[in-house]
Amino acid sequence: MGLVSTAVARAVPYLPKSLVRRVSDRYIAGDRVDQAIDVVRDLNERGARATIDVLGEEAADFSAVEATVDLYIHVLNEMDRLRLDSGISVKPTGIGLLIDEERCVAELRRLISHAHSIGRYVRIDMEDSRVTDATLRIFSRLRSEFPRVGAVLQACLRRTPDDAALLVEEGADVRLCKGIYREPKSIAWIDAECVRRNFVRTLEILLKGQGHVGIATHDELLVWDSLEMLRRKRTPRKRYEFQMLLGVDRELEQVLLDRAESLRLYVPFGEAWFEYSSRRLRENPAIAGHVLRGMLRRFDSATRAPTFAPQER
Ligand SMILES: Cc1cc2nc3c(=O)[nH]c(=O)nc-3n(C[C@H](O)[C@H](O)[C@H](O)COP(=O)(O)OP(=O)(O)OC[C@H]3O[C@@H](n4cnc5c(N)ncnc54)[C@H](O)[C@@H]3O)c2cc1C
């Protein structure tokens, strides 16, 4: 699948937008706030929580940043008005981290203090290794002002168990994921099994602390390993939750919900869906492989002409 995935990833910017849209539909709630809110309402009805992400590229200037923060504030107000069980996830480079760190902190503070005033949670997503240190630095500053803010660690990075130990000392809430960005071998585990072991090792460290842990994966073996560890340690359910991306594995979602596990879905939406999908596919062709496999499965089982429409999920 490697070469094919890379070819698909490279071809994405040249594919018709309508085709990319039909493929990415399953993973993205829509262009508009009301569409994201509808998806969250459905998830809440199924017993899952959500975190909404406004899709966007690295901000080009601070007028774009202000617009993004205003949109997030609107999303928060809608969640509050409709009493939805959801927080938000925000990417620091979309809030200007690569332009000016102090202004980025100021804009994040504006956003988080609004969220805080209505009792909503903000997760600061982790991006590529250019910004790992800055993101953790910003997180620690903002967490000292607002308790309802969380960090993310990526199991693919070799440094992650050490970062986890520091965050545990701070009592921080952490989402643990594998990491979506392709990083050099000098700083990252490349072998999939090493990434898994680093995930399990980091989870063990995080569970020693007092903070809440988000176990963000669709990897069945990791879900299984995590459940085993949680059972062995008799970890109370309020200390952790499982997290998944919208549209990836509805069956695994249901397996966890049926076990009365807490589950949160990451719900991206926004007008920048095309740029987001293309960039993600270019950055990590493995995702093109997942998407391609999904499309072929649908192709296989179709009894009529193949459709790329989202599966009923
Ligand atoms: C809630 C949540 C928040 C995240 N936040 C961040 C973050 O802040 N920073 C960051 O770097 N990464 C983030 N990620 C992405 C994460 O790092 C991984 O890239 C992604 O979850 C895939 O890894 P996996 O553990 O599911 O294992 P994999 O082995 O990659 O996937 C397991 C199975 O899930 C399916 N699958 C996984 N991803 C996709 C996909 N995108 N499309 C279709 N099928 C897929 C495939 O069938 C695959 O076989 C987040 C993931 C989740 C679930």
The ligand as a Tripos MOL2 file, in Angstrom:
@<TRIPOS>MOLECULE
LIG
   53    58     1     0     0
SMALL
NO_CHARGES

@<TRIPOS>ATOM
      1 C1         -9.3870   12.3170   19.4080 C.3       1 LIG1
      2 C2         -8.0930   12.3620   18.6540 C.ar      1 LIG1
      3 C3         -7.3190   13.5020   18.7180 C.ar      1 LIG1
      4 C4         -6.0980   13.5580   18.0510 C.ar      1 LIG1
      5 N1         -5.2940   14.6590   18.2120 N.ar      1 LIG1
      6 C5         -4.0700   14.6580   17.6590 C.ar      1 LIG1
      7 C6         -3.1510   15.7040   17.9190 C.ar      1 LIG1
      8 O1         -3.4200   16.6620   18.6570 O.2       1 LIG1
      9 N2         -1.9320   15.6430   17.3200 N.ar      1 LIG1
     10 C7         -1.5710   14.5950   16.5040 C.ar      1 LIG1
     11 O2         -0.4440   14.5810   16.0150 O.2       1 LIG1
     12 N3         -2.4410   13.5990   16.2340 N.ar      1 LIG1
     13 C8         -3.6600   13.6030   16.7930 C.ar      1 LIG1
     14 N4         -4.5150   12.5500   16.5450 N.ar      1 LIG1
     15 C9         -4.2230   11.5990   15.4570 C.3       1 LIG1
     16 C10        -3.4440   10.3890   15.9590 C.3       1 LIG1
     17 O3         -2.1560   10.8400   16.3200 O.3       1 LIG1
     18 C11        -3.3080    9.3270   14.8870 C.3       1 LIG1
     19 O4         -2.7700    9.8040   13.7320 O.3       1 LIG1
     20 C12        -4.6110    8.6760   14.4990 C.3       1 LIG1
     21 O5         -5.4390    8.5490   15.6080 O.3       1 LIG1
     22 C13        -4.3420    7.2820   13.9400 C.3       1 LIG1
     23 O6         -3.6550    6.4950   14.8850 O.3       1 LIG1
     24 P1         -4.3240    5.2530   15.6100 P.3       1 LIG1
     25 O7         -3.8570    5.2330   17.0320 O.co2     1 LIG1
     26 O8         -5.7790    5.2470   15.4230 O.co2     1 LIG1
     27 O9         -3.6030    3.9970   14.9520 O.3       1 LIG1
     28 P2         -3.4720    3.5460   13.4280 P.3       1 LIG1
     29 O10        -2.7170    2.2680   13.4780 O.co2     1 LIG1
     30 O11        -2.9400    4.6480   12.5810 O.co2     1 LIG1
     31 O12        -4.9410    3.2950   13.0210 O.3       1 LIG1
     32 C14        -5.6990    2.1870   13.5100 C.3       1 LIG1
     33 C15        -6.8060    1.9260   12.5080 C.3       1 LIG1
     34 O13        -7.7020    3.0310   12.5220 O.3       1 LIG1
     35 C16        -8.0550    3.4240   11.1940 C.3       1 LIG1
     36 N5         -7.6760    4.8340   11.0050 N.ar      1 LIG1
     37 C17        -6.8370    5.5480   11.7770 C.ar      1 LIG1
     38 N6         -6.7860    6.8410   11.3700 N.ar      1 LIG1
     39 C18        -7.5910    6.9440   10.2980 C.ar      1 LIG1
     40 C19        -7.9770    8.0100    9.4580 C.ar      1 LIG1
     41 N7         -7.5230    9.2680    9.6340 N.pl3     1 LIG1
     42 N8         -8.8450    7.7440    8.4540 N.ar      1 LIG1
     43 C20        -9.3440    6.5110    8.2990 C.ar      1 LIG1
     44 N9         -9.0340    5.4520    9.0780 N.ar      1 LIG1
     45 C21        -8.1630    5.6640   10.0590 C.ar      1 LIG1
     46 C22        -7.3910    2.4750   10.2650 C.3       1 LIG1
     47 O14        -8.3160    1.4920    9.9060 O.3       1 LIG1
     48 C23        -6.2840    1.8390   11.0600 C.3       1 LIG1
     49 O15        -6.0580    0.5460   10.6790 O.3       1 LIG1
     50 C24        -5.7010   12.4590   17.2460 C.ar      1 LIG1
     51 C25        -6.4800   11.3130   17.1830 C.ar      1 LIG1
     52 C26        -7.6460   11.2410   17.8860 C.ar      1 LIG1
     53 C27        -8.4220    9.9690   17.8410 C.3       1 LIG1
@<TRIPOS>BOND
     1     1     2 1
     2     2     3 ar
     3     2    52 ar
     4     3     4 ar
     5     4     5 ar
     6     4    50 ar
     7     5     6 ar
     8     6     7 ar
     9     6    13 1
    10     7     8 2
    11     7     9 ar
    12     9    10 ar
    13    10    11 2
    14    10    12 ar
    15    12    13 ar
    16    13    14 ar
    17    14    15 1
    18    14    50 ar
    19    15    16 1
    20    16    17 1
    21    16    18 1
    22    18    19 1
    23    18    20 1
    24    20    21 1
    25    20    22 1
    26    22    23 1
    27    23    24 1
    28    24    25 2
    29    24    26 1
    30    24    27 1
    31    27    28 1
    32    28    29 2
    33    28    30 1
    34    28    31 1
    35    31    32 1
    36    32    33 1
    37    33    34 1
    38    33    48 1
    39    34    35 1
    40    35    36 1
    41    35    46 1
    42    36    37 ar
    43    36    45 ar
    44    37    38 ar
    45    38    39 ar
    46    39    40 ar
    47    39    45 ar
    48    40    41 1
    49    40    42 ar
    50    42    43 ar
    51    43    44 ar
    52    44    45 ar
    53    46    47 1
    54    46    48 1
    55    48    49 1
    56    50    51 ar
    57    51    52 ar
    58    52    53 1
@<TRIPOS>SUBSTRUCTURE
     1 LIG1         1 GROUP 0 **** ****
